[in-house]
Amino acid sequence: MSKPSSPRARKRGLGVKLFWGAVALVAAAALFFAGFYTYYATLPGGVKTLLWMKGEIDAHYYYDIDDEEFWSAAIGGAEGLLDEYSGYYSAEEYAAVANSYAGQMEGAGLSFFTGTNRIVRVAIGSPVFFAGGGGTVAEEGMYLTGVGTGGDLVSVSDYEGVAAAFAPLREGDAVTLRFSPENDPAAAGSFELTVTFAPYTESYVLYSYAGTALAYTYDENGAAHWSDVSEHVTVDEAVAAAPGVAYIRIVRFAGDLPQAFAAAAVQYREDGASSLLLDLRNNGGGTLSSLRSVASYLLREAKSGAEVVQSARYKNGAEEEYRALGNYFSDCFGDSRVCVAANSNSASASEALIGAMLSYGTIGYADIYLTKIGDAPAKTYGKGIMQTTYTRSGAAITLTTAQIYWPNGVCIHGKGVTESDVDASGSPQPVPAASNADGGNAALAYILSALK
């Protein structure tokens, strides 16, 4: 599974040369065994035209176009025929994607809502995460309004400004960042943190109960530690006001999620909590293996340790079932009430987990709280398709290969979970507009108050 949006307009790297190298190799083999003209006659018409076009450009075009540029453009054109979730990755690009899925990152640790300087995520374990403490904690929903590297801060007001300010920064560079509650550098409550761009391992689960927040942190040797991170977050303050309610935020279905969620589930049992709020807001999905692992803890009515979590239907009519990797709900959560927070950035594996919990009686629709992002409707994203990645010599192509169905037979592709969905429990509950901030604790505090 993949995140909800993956723009195809990516830079083409050296991996493009592999394509041309493969063509040259085939041509050389053909010359040896059968002669070039016999080989050429067997090529599809489109390939012949492309090779002819390349030859004419090389021979006659006034300006120079090197091989990499040509084949990059050709691959880009082919990508234009694919959906937004499919695309080509050079070896360098795919290595970066693989590292990100493993939680291996570099930089400050900030992600932003599309096209804005509003923070959608502060990566657990990142330089910004550890720089904050007490009343100067950078959190979701704040705005990054200034960036400086040794002098006055440059004000930023949109994502283009952020990207331009961050572009020259490299590992080891110290940078001062200004955070504001509004998109105004002079807003009351603004503060500054100085961080150093560095590699870090991001953890994808945050657990909080009774004023204490816990997450995996990683030492210089890469060893994981289940640690008290309360001073670096503000979410524990909201949870502390809801007796008996524990909070688990799943950031992404990747990296250390299986181990971290298992630790959070055991912690829940040890804390003796009676209700769980599972926060999937702004979680765009991730890997199928992570989904299967987490679902093992969240299927209330599971009869076995291998219940169907989702099924895939492929182009050729074949169907495949993907199953949970265990059955631990009763061991960890007993007869607890479970509720879910989601928004229009909750996609793919997040929606599949919601579907599995609905299918096995863990939650009803009334246990889902939908928050809004700007003017977007209160719903989940609506991604009910699956991607498969194929690799060659380090490069990769990711393609949409199947439609996804919940265990109860529902496919939410193009629709998502909406306010109009209904079952015996009722319908999903939209969070009132006054508390609809999708960052910070406004929406969270509202939901938690409803769970008391």
Secondary structure, DSSP 8 states (H G I E B T S, - for coil): ---S---S-----TTHHHHHHHHHHHHHHHHHHT-HHHHHHHS-HHHHHHHHHHHHHHHH-SS---HHHHHHHHHHHHHTTS-TT-EEE-HHHHHHHHHHHTTEEEES-EEESTTSSBEEEE-BTSHHHHH--TT----TT-EEEEEESSSS-EE--SHHHHHHHHTT--TT-EEEEEEESSS-TT-TT-EEEEEE-EEEE-B-EEEEETTEEEEEEE-TT--EEEEE-GGG-SHHHHHHTSTTEEEEEE--BSTTHHHHHHHHHHHHHHHT-SEEEEE-TT---B-HHHHHHHHTTS-TT--SSS-EEEEEEETTS-EEEEE-S---HHHHTTT-EEEEEE-TT--THHHHHHHHHHHTTS--GGGEEE---TTS-SB-----EEEEEEEETTEEEEEEEEEEE-TTS---TTT-SBTT--BTTB--EE--GGG--SSTTHHHHHHHHHH-
